[in-house]
Amino acid sequence: MAINLKKVYHLDAEKTPERMIIMGDPQRVNMLSTLLDNPILISKSRDLFVYKGYYNNVEVGLAAHGIGGPSAAIVIEELIKLGTKYIIRLGTVGSITNEINVGDIIIPSGGSFSYGGAGLGLYFNNICPNTAPNYELVYELTKELNKNKIKYYIGSIFSSDSFYAENGYIETIRKLGFIGVEMECATLFALSNLRNIKSACILVVSNNVIENKVGDYNNSIIKAANVSLNVITKQFE
């Protein structure tokens, strides 16, 4: 009897598309798979769903990376091993400025994290990694947002490891110039630069931490998904 030896430890796919959009929430991946032509579920191990399909007649994938840097790092590493070369993270972010509200979009110009955190502590020893996105992808995201007249902000994001401890240091990171807090951007940027692939993030504001505001942002998720799909399917050098 043949033994099915997986190429990677956690995902079941034999190969993944070169162009991927990743999200934390598996159910959001399921929902947005309906935007693809001929979507096929190619991995469902641990509910880290991975789909492949077509958009603008280009093969593209959607994948769930779970919550936090360590989970995201595993999925990102395995996607790269399976053939992915371009990644856009479509996620949510908490605004830590008064003017950025629920449903607004943030394009991170960079991501920071606590020393040794974000699932990166064993990667870089005492060297601070490069946690900047690929600027070609950032340019294309902002170009697509402008084309569709969608309001957005650009700024630095803090990637936290401890969701329920964030209130204790929000004021500190706000004073340091960050405009939002989430959990995975710095991990994606650091690993992308380390592994020589291109990545960027587009984030929808799910709550305003400063003003303690929450609300419905589903419409913005759909807009951000279409923007991401249009960008990830462009021709890149």
SULWO-V690280 format. One record per pair of residues at least 12 apart in sequence whose C-alpha atoms are under 10 Angstrom apart, sorted by the first residue. I is the first residue (numbers start at 0). J is the second residue. Records with the same first field share a line. If there is no record, write none. Layout:
I = J + J
This chain:
6 = 77 + 80 + 81
7 = 73 + 74 + 76 + 77 + 78 + 80 + 81
8 = 44 + 73 + 74 + 77
9 = 42 + 43 + 44 + 45 + 47 + 73 + 74 + 77
10 = 41 + 42 + 43 + 44 + 45 + 46 + 47 + 48 + 49 + 73 + 74 + 77 + 78 + 81
11 = 41 + 42 + 43 + 44 + 45 + 47 + 48 + 49
12 = 40 + 41 + 42 + 43 + 44 + 49 + 50 + 77 + 78 + 81
13 = 41 + 42 + 80 + 81 + 82
14 = 41 + 51 + 77 + 78 + 79 + 80 + 81 + 82 + 83
15 = 41 + 42 + 49 + 50 + 51 + 58 + 59 + 60 + 61 + 62 + 77 + 78 + 79 + 80 + 81 + 82 + 83 + 84
16 = 50 + 51 + 52 + 57 + 58 + 59 + 60 + 61 + 78 + 79 + 81 + 82 + 83 + 84 + 85
17 = 58 + 59 + 60 + 78 + 79 + 81 + 82 + 83 + 84 + 85 + 86 + 196 + 231 + 232
18 = 51 + 57 + 58 + 59 + 60 + 61 + 82 + 83 + 84 + 85 + 86 + 87 + 197 + 198 + 228 + 230 + 231 + 232 + 233
19 = 49 + 50 + 51 + 58 + 59 + 60 + 61 + 62 + 78 + 83 + 84 + 85 + 86 + 87 + 88 + 198 + 227 + 228 + 231 + 232
20 = 49 + 50 + 59 + 60 + 61 + 62 + 63 + 85 + 86 + 87 + 88 + 89 + 90 + 198 + 199 + 200 + 224 + 227 + 228 + 231
21 = 48 + 49 + 60 + 61 + 62 + 63 + 64 + 65 + 71 + 74 + 75 + 86 + 87 + 88 + 89 + 90 + 200
22 = 47 + 48 + 61 + 62 + 63 + 64 + 65 + 66 + 71 + 87 + 88 + 89 + 90 + 91 + 183
23 = 47 + 62 + 63 + 64 + 65 + 66 + 67 + 70 + 71 + 88 + 89 + 90 + 91 + 182 + 183
24 = 46 + 47 + 48 + 62 + 63 + 64 + 65 + 66 + 90 + 91
25 = 43 + 45 + 46 + 47 + 48 + 49 + 61 + 62 + 63 + 64 + 65
26 = 46 + 47 + 48 + 63
27 = 48 + 61 + 62 + 63 + 89 + 90 + 220
28 = 47 + 48 + 49 + 50 + 60 + 61 + 62 + 63 + 64 + 89
29 = 48 + 49 + 50 + 61 + 62 + 63
30 = 221
31 = 50 + 61 + 220 + 221 + 224 + 225
32 = 49 + 50 + 51 + 52 + 53 + 60 + 61 + 62
33 = 52
34 = 52 + 53 + 54 + 221 + 224 + 225 + 228
35 = 50 + 51 + 52 + 53 + 54 + 55 + 56 + 58 + 59 + 60 + 61 + 228
36 = 51 + 52 + 53 + 54 + 55 + 56 + 57 + 58 + 59
37 = 50 + 51 + 52 + 53 + 54
38 = 50 + 51 + 52 + 53 + 54 + 58 + 59 + 60 + 61
39 = 51 + 52 + 53 + 60
40 = 52 + 60 + 61 + 62
41 = 60 + 62
42 = 62
43 = 62 + 63
45 = 65
46 = 63 + 64 + 65
47 = 62 + 63 + 64 + 65 + 70 + 74
48 = 61 + 62 + 63 + 64 + 65
49 = 61 + 62 + 63 + 64 + 78
50 = 62 + 63
53 = 228 + 232
54 = 225 + 228 + 229 + 231 + 232
55 = 228 + 229 + 232 + 233
56 = 232
57 = 228 + 229 + 231 + 232 + 233 + 234
58 = 231 + 232
59 = 83 + 85 + 228 + 231 + 232
60 = 83 + 86 + 228 + 231
61 = 86 + 87 + 88 + 89 + 228
62 = 74 + 75 + 78 + 86 + 88
63 = 75 + 88
64 = 88 + 183
65 = 183
66 = 160 + 162 + 181 + 182 + 183
67 = 116 + 117 + 118 + 158 + 159 + 160 + 161 + 162 + 181 + 182 + 183 + 184 + 186
68 = 112 + 116 + 117 + 118 + 119 + 158 + 159 + 160 + 182 + 183 + 184 + 185 + 186 + 187
69 = 116 + 117 + 118 + 119 + 120 + 160 + 182 + 183 + 186
70 = 117 + 118 + 183 + 186
71 = 117 + 118 + 182 + 183 + 184 + 186 + 187
72 = 117 + 118 + 119 + 183 + 186 + 187 + 189 + 190
73 = 118
74 = 187
75 = 186 + 187 + 190 + 191
76 = 187 + 190 + 191 + 194
79 = 190 + 191 + 194 + 195 + 196
80 = 194
83 = 196 + 197
84 = 191 + 194 + 195 + 196 + 197 + 198
85 = 133 + 136 + 191 + 195 + 196 + 197 + 198 + 199 + 231 + 232 + 235
86 = 133 + 136 + 187 + 188 + 191 + 196 + 197 + 198 + 199 + 200 + 227 + 231
87 = 132 + 133 + 136 + 137 + 140 + 184 + 187 + 197 + 198 + 199 + 200 + 201 + 224 + 227 + 228 + 230 + 231
88 = 183 + 184 + 187 + 188 + 198 + 199 + 200 + 201 + 202 + 224 + 227
89 = 184 + 199 + 200 + 201 + 202 + 203 + 220 + 223 + 224 + 226 + 227
90 = 104 + 105 + 181 + 182 + 183 + 184 + 200 + 201 + 202 + 203 + 204 + 205 + 220 + 223 + 224
91 = 104 + 105 + 179 + 180 + 181 + 182 + 201 + 202 + 203 + 204 + 205 + 206 + 216 + 220
92 = 104 + 105 + 156 + 157 + 158 + 178 + 179 + 180 + 181 + 182 + 201 + 202 + 203 + 204 + 205 + 206 + 207 + 208
93 = 156 + 157 + 178 + 179 + 180 + 181 + 202 + 203 + 204 + 205 + 206 + 207 + 208 + 209 + 211 + 212 + 213
94 = 156 + 173 + 177 + 178 + 179 + 180 + 181 + 203 + 204 + 205 + 206 + 207 + 208 + 209 + 210 + 211 + 212
95 = 156 + 169 + 170 + 172 + 173 + 174 + 176 + 177 + 178 + 179 + 180 + 204 + 206 + 207 + 208 + 209 + 210 + 211
96 = 173 + 176 + 177 + 178 + 179 + 207 + 208 + 209 + 210
97 = 178 + 207 + 208 + 209 + 210
98 = 178 + 207 + 210
99 = 151 + 152 + 178 + 179 + 204 + 206 + 207
100 = 203 + 204 + 205 + 206 + 207 + 208 + 210 + 212 + 213 + 214
101 = 203 + 204 + 205 + 206 + 207 + 212 + 213 + 214 + 215 + 216 + 219
102 = 150 + 151 + 202 + 203 + 204 + 205 + 206 + 207 + 213 + 214 + 215 + 216 + 217 + 218 + 219 + 220
103 = 149 + 150 + 151 + 152 + 202 + 203 + 204 + 205 + 206 + 216 + 219 + 220
104 = 144 + 149 + 150 + 151 + 152 + 153 + 201 + 202 + 203 + 204 + 205 + 219 + 220 + 222 + 223
105 = 141 + 150 + 151 + 152 + 153 + 154 + 155 + 156 + 178 + 179 + 200 + 201 + 202 + 203 + 204
106 = 132 + 137 + 138 + 140 + 141 + 151 + 152 + 153 + 154 + 155 + 156 + 199 + 200 + 201 + 202 + 203
107 = 131 + 132 + 137 + 152 + 153 + 154 + 155 + 156 + 157 + 177 + 178 + 179 + 184 + 185 + 199 + 200 + 201 + 202
108 = 130 + 131 + 132 + 133 + 134 + 137 + 152 + 153 + 154 + 155 + 156 + 199 + 200
109 = 129 + 130 + 131 + 132 + 133 + 153 + 154 + 155 + 156 + 157 + 177 + 184 + 185 + 188 + 189 + 199 + 200
110 = 129 + 130 + 131 + 132 + 154 + 155 + 156 + 157 + 158 + 177 + 179 + 180 + 181 + 182 + 183 + 184 + 185 + 186 + 187 + 188 + 189 + 200
111 = 127 + 128 + 129 + 130 + 131 + 155 + 156 + 157 + 158 + 159 + 172 + 177 + 180 + 183 + 184 + 185 + 186 + 188 + 189
112 = 130 + 156 + 157 + 158 + 159 + 160 + 180 + 182 + 183 + 184 + 185 + 186
113 = 157 + 158 + 159 + 160
114 = 127
115 = 127
116 = 158 + 159 + 160 + 161 + 185 + 186
117 = 158 + 159 + 160 + 161 + 182 + 183 + 184 + 185 + 186 + 187 + 189
118 = 160 + 183 + 185 + 186
119 = 185 + 186 + 189 + 190
122 = 189 + 190 + 193
123 = 189 + 193
127 = 189
128 = 185 + 186 + 188 + 189 + 190 + 192 + 193
129 = 185 + 188 + 189 + 190 + 191 + 192 + 193
130 = 184 + 185 + 186 + 187 + 188 + 189 + 190 + 191 + 192 + 193
131 = 155 + 184 + 185 + 187 + 188 + 189 + 191 + 192 + 198 + 199
132 = 184 + 185 + 187 + 188 + 189 + 191 + 192 + 197 + 198 + 199 + 200
133 = 188 + 191 + 192 + 196 + 197 + 198 + 199 + 200
134 = 197 + 198 + 199
135 = 197 + 198 + 199 + 235 + 236
136 = 197 + 198 + 199 + 200 + 227 + 230 + 231 + 233 + 235
137 = 153 + 198 + 199 + 200 + 201 + 230
138 = 199 + 230
139 = 226 + 227 + 229 + 230 + 231 + 233
140 = 199 + 200 + 201 + 223 + 226 + 227 + 228 + 229 + 230 + 231
141 = 153 + 201 + 226 + 230
142 = 226 + 230
143 = 223 + 225 + 226 + 227 + 229 + 230
144 = 222 + 223 + 226 + 227
146 = 226
147 = 222 + 226
149 = 219 + 222 + 223 + 226
151 = 201 + 202 + 203
152 = 178 + 202
153 = 178 + 201
154 = 176 + 177 + 178 + 179
155 = 175 + 176 + 177 + 178 + 179 + 180
156 = 172 + 173 + 176 + 177 + 178 + 179 + 180 + 181 + 182 + 183 + 184 + 185
157 = 169 + 172 + 173 + 176 + 177 + 178 + 179 + 180 + 181 + 182 + 183 + 184 + 185
158 = 179 + 180 + 181 + 182 + 183 + 184 + 185 + 186
159 = 180 + 181 + 182 + 183 + 184 + 185
160 = 181 + 182 + 183
161 = 181 + 182
162 = 180 + 181 + 182
165 = 180 + 181 + 208
166 = 208 + 209
169 = 208 + 209
170 = 209
173 = 209
179 = 202 + 204 + 206 + 207 + 208
180 = 204 + 208
181 = 202 + 204
183 = 200
184 = 198 + 199 + 200 + 201 + 202
185 = 200
187 = 199 + 200
188 = 200
197 = 235
198 = 231
199 = 227
200 = 227
201 = 220 + 223 + 224 + 226 + 227
202 = 219 + 220 + 223
203 = 216 + 217 + 218 + 219 + 220 + 222 + 223
204 = 216 + 219 + 220
205 = 217 + 219 + 220
